Amino acid sequence: MNSRVISLLKKLELEWARHKQVDTGRQAWVVLRDCDGGETHLEMSGSYGGRSRFQEKPGPGPQLRDFGTFSIVMTVTQAEDNA
């Protein structure tokens, strides 16, 4: 493997370990849209208890990490959310 890939994998492993150790009790439900491969951001569309719901939108803006730390993150497509 090239050194860039190894470096990225190490960063991902550290990020995973950091998130795994934090049990915030908060949950995120993220509905992904087909945004033609361009830049996307998230908008909060609802919150109840420790659960937050987000919609992916086209264009620049906040990402999930900008809303804080979540113990559980579920991502679904628009079709899965509609089912």
C-alpha positions as semicolon CSV with decimal commas, in nm:
position;residue;x (nm);y (nm);z (nm)
1;M;0,000;0,000;0,000
2;N;0,116;0,350;-0,058
3;S;0,201;0,570;0,240
4;R;-0,098;0,803;0,187
5;V;-0,346;0,514;0,215
6;I;-0,171;0,383;0,527
7;S;-0,177;0,731;0,681
8;L;-0,551;0,770;0,609
9;L;-0,625;0,427;0,756
10;K;-0,436;0,516;1,075
11;K;-0,634;0,841;1,106
12;L;-0,961;0,654;1,057
13;E;-0,860;0,399;1,319
14;L;-0,783;0,676;1,570
15;E;-1,111;0,854;1,492
16;W;-1,305;0,528;1,534
17;A;-1,138;0,461;1,870
18;R;-1,220;0,814;1,988
19;H;-1,587;0,785;1,889
20;K;-1,616;0,432;2,025
21;Q;-1,508;0,546;2,372
22;V;-1,764;0,827;2,392
23;D;-2,111;0,714;2,495
24;T;-2,317;1,029;2,471
25;G;-2,653;0,858;2,454
26;R;-2,727;1,074;2,150
27;Q;-2,843;0,916;1,824
28;A;-2,848;1,055;1,471
29;W;-3,072;0,948;1,183
30;V;-2,928;1,080;0,856
31;V;-3,125;1,063;0,532
32;L;-2,888;1,068;0,235
33;R;-3,000;1,218;-0,094
34;D;-2,867;1,172;-0,444
35;C;-2,689;1,507;-0,463
36;D;-2,512;1,440;-0,796
37;G;-2,175;1,384;-0,631
38;G;-2,121;1,750;-0,545
39;E;-2,059;1,902;-0,205
40;T;-2,329;1,836;0,054
41;H;-2,423;1,950;0,402
42;L;-2,671;1,841;0,670
43;E;-2,977;2,021;0,801
44;M;-3,144;1,911;1,122
45;S;-3,506;1,828;1,046
46;G;-3,613;1,721;1,393
47;S;-3,507;1,622;1,740
48;Y;-3,675;1,428;2,018
49;G;-3,519;1,290;2,332
50;G;-3,158;1,210;2,250
51;R;-3,240;1,147;1,883
52;S;-3,172;1,392;1,603
53;R;-3,288;1,365;1,243
54;F;-3,088;1,514;0,955
55;Q;-3,144;1,561;0,582
56;E;-2,853;1,577;0,340
57;K;-2,875;1,883;0,114
58;P;-2,665;1,998;-0,181
59;G;-2,404;2,270;-0,133
60;P;-2,161;2,371;0,139
61;G;-2,260;2,383;0,503
62;P;-2,239;2,198;0,835
63;Q;-2,141;1,833;0,861
64;L;-2,252;1,586;1,128
65;R;-1,950;1,659;1,351
66;D;-2,064;2,023;1,366
67;F;-2,374;1,910;1,560
68;G;-2,172;1,734;1,831
69;T;-2,090;1,373;1,912
70;F;-2,334;1,088;1,860
71;S;-2,306;0,735;2,001
72;I;-2,513;0,587;1,718
73;V;-2,538;0,716;1,361
74;M;-2,781;0,552;1,120
75;T;-2,760;0,653;0,756
76;V;-3,035;0,562;0,512
77;T;-3,123;0,655;0,157
78;Q;-3,433;0,857;0,079
79;A;-3,602;0,543;-0,058
80;E;-3,525;0,349;0,263
81;D;-3,659;0,636;0,472
82;N;-3,982;0,642;0,268
83;A;-4,037;0,263;0,308
